[in-house]
Amino acid sequence: MTDPSNQPPGPPAEGPATFPPQEISSFLRFCAGEWMALRSRFALAEAAVVAAVVAEGDEWHNSERGELVVAYLEPDGAECPVDSPGGLSVGPKGEPARRLLFAANGSFQVGEQRGSWQLWPDGSLELVVASNGSELRERIWFTKPNLRLRSTVENHADGSPGRASFSSEIRRVSRPAS
């Protein structure tokens, strides 16, 4: 018999009928865990300028690997109001985490920034933050319980693109000792 207290964090025990999660609190809980991530970043607004200066360079993008730790924050009345769906503590492994606090009315807060969230019928979560004349949209979705994808796109007020990124993240799981 396996001791449940020795198990790594991971998705809640939900049946196949609930994948992908269709409620915001389930989606947030499903995000908890340690993730190995590969992120590609693109400077879209600068791409044309860089391409003109460096004919064969690839300075308009970069890719990096990392580890991300995500914890679910229970709606306990302290940081997360009891009537909220909860929140997330998110950050690179070994570094301070950011707290995203979600409200039932479709808004969220991270630090001093406020934005809106929407859980789409396809099971993806979209976060939108508008500031300084630009809008940042991030979409998070699961293709499998332990494979999460994220895309981020920034658009300036004039409609021109700013930056974009795409991340594929694999949840770390450990096998029970035999």
C-alpha positions in Angstrom: 0.0 0.0 0.0 1.3 3.5 -0.9 1.4 6.3 1.7 -0.6 9.2 0.1 1.4 11.7 2.0 4.5 10.7 0.0 2.8 11.3 -3.3 3.8 14.3 -5.5 1.3 17.0 -6.2 -0.7 16.4 -9.3 -4.1 16.6 -10.9 -7.0 15.8 -8.7 -8.6 12.3 -9.0 -11.1 13.2 -11.7 -12.6 10.7 -14.0 -12.3 10.8 -17.8 -15.6 12.6 -18.1 -14.1 15.7 -16.4 -11.1 16.0 -18.6 -10.3 18.7 -19.5 -11.7 20.4 -16.4 -14.9 22.4 -17.2 -15.0 24.5 -14.0 -12.5 27.2 -13.0 -11.8 25.8 -9.6 -11.1 22.3 -11.1 -8.9 23.9 -13.8 -6.9 25.7 -11.2 -6.5 22.6 -9.0 -5.4 20.7 -12.2 -2.6 23.1 -12.7 -0.9 22.2 -9.4 2.5 20.4 -9.7 6.0 20.7 -10.9 6.4 21.3 -14.6 9.3 20.9 -17.0 8.8 23.7 -19.5 10.1 24.6 -22.9 9.3 28.2 -23.9 9.8 29.9 -27.2 9.6 33.7 -27.2 9.1 35.9 -30.3 9.6 39.7 -30.7 7.0 40.2 -33.4 7.2 44.0 -33.6 10.9 44.0 -33.9 11.1 41.0 -36.3 11.0 43.2 -39.4 13.7 45.6 -38.2 16.0 42.8 -37.0 15.5 40.9 -40.2 16.5 43.9 -42.2 19.6 44.5 -40.1 20.7 40.9 -39.7 19.8 39.1 -42.9 20.3 35.6 -41.7 20.1 35.9 -37.9 17.5 34.6 -35.6 17.6 37.3 -33.0 13.8 37.7 -33.2 13.2 34.6 -31.1 14.7 32.5 -28.4 13.9 29.3 -26.6 14.6 28.3 -23.0 14.0 25.3 -20.8 13.1 25.6 -17.1 11.1 24.2 -14.2 7.9 25.8 -13.0 6.2 25.1 -9.7 2.5 25.7 -9.5 0.5 25.4 -6.2 -3.3 25.8 -5.9 -4.4 28.4 -3.3 -7.5 27.4 -1.5 -10.3 30.0 -1.1 -9.7 30.3 2.7 -10.8 33.9 3.3 -7.2 35.1 3.9 -5.9 36.0 0.4 -8.6 34.2 -1.5 -12.2 35.1 -0.6 -14.2 32.1 0.5 -16.6 32.6 -2.5 -13.7 32.7 -5.0 -12.6 29.7 -7.1 -9.1 30.0 -5.5 -5.8 31.1 -6.9 -2.4 29.9 -8.1 1.1 30.5 -6.8 3.4 30.3 -9.9 7.1 30.6 -10.3 10.3 29.1 -11.5 11.7 26.4 -9.2 13.8 28.0 -6.5 12.6 31.5 -7.1 9.8 33.7 -5.6 6.4 32.9 -6.9 3.7 35.2 -8.2 0.2 34.8 -6.8 -2.8 34.9 -9.2 -6.0 35.4 -7.3 -9.2 34.6 -9.2 -12.7 36.0 -8.5 -16.0 34.3 -9.4 -17.0 37.3 -11.4 -14.4 36.6 -14.1 -11.6 38.9 -12.8 -8.2 38.1 -11.4 -5.3 39.9 -9.8 -1.6 39.3 -10.0 0.3 41.9 -7.9 -1.0 45.3 -8.7 -2.3 44.2 -12.1 -5.9 43.2 -12.7 -7.4 41.3 -15.6 -10.2 39.1 -16.7 -10.4 35.3 -17.1 -12.7 33.1 -19.2 -12.9 29.3 -19.2 -13.9 28.4 -22.8 -16.1 25.4 -23.7 -13.0 23.6 -25.1 -11.4 23.5 -21.6 -8.9 26.3 -22.2 -8.4 29.2 -19.8 -7.9 32.7 -21.3 -6.3 35.5 -19.2 -6.4 39.1 -20.4 -4.5 42.0 -18.9 -4.7 45.5 -20.5 -2.1 48.1 -19.5 -0.1 51.0 -20.9 -1.9 50.9 -24.2 -1.4 47.2 -24.9 -3.3 44.0 -24.2 -1.7 40.7 -23.2 -3.7 37.5 -23.8 -2.6 34.2 -22.4 -4.3 30.9 -23.2 -3.7 27.7 -21.1 -5.0 24.3 -22.1 -4.3 20.6 -21.4 -4.0 18.1 -24.2 -3.4 15.3 -21.7 -3.5 15.4 -17.9 0.2 15.8 -17.7 0.8 17.9 -20.8 -0.1 21.6 -20.6 0.3 24.2 -23.4 0.4 28.0 -23.0 0.4 30.8 -25.6 0.8 34.5 -25.0 0.3 37.3 -27.4 0.7 41.0 -26.8 -1.1 43.6 -29.1 -0.5 47.3 -28.9 -3.3 49.8 -29.0 -2.7 50.5 -32.7 -3.2 46.8 -33.5 0.4 46.1 -34.1 1.9 42.9 -32.5 4.3 43.2 -29.7 5.6 39.9 -28.4 4.4 36.3 -28.3 5.4 33.1 -26.6 4.5 29.4 -26.7 5.2 27.0 -23.9 4.8 23.2 -23.7 5.0 21.9 -20.1 5.2 18.4 -18.9 4.1 17.6 -15.3 6.8 15.8 -13.3 5.4 12.6 -11.8 7.2 10.0 -9.8 6.4 6.3 -9.8 5.5 4.8 -6.4 8.3 2.7 -4.9 7.8 -1.0 -5.5 
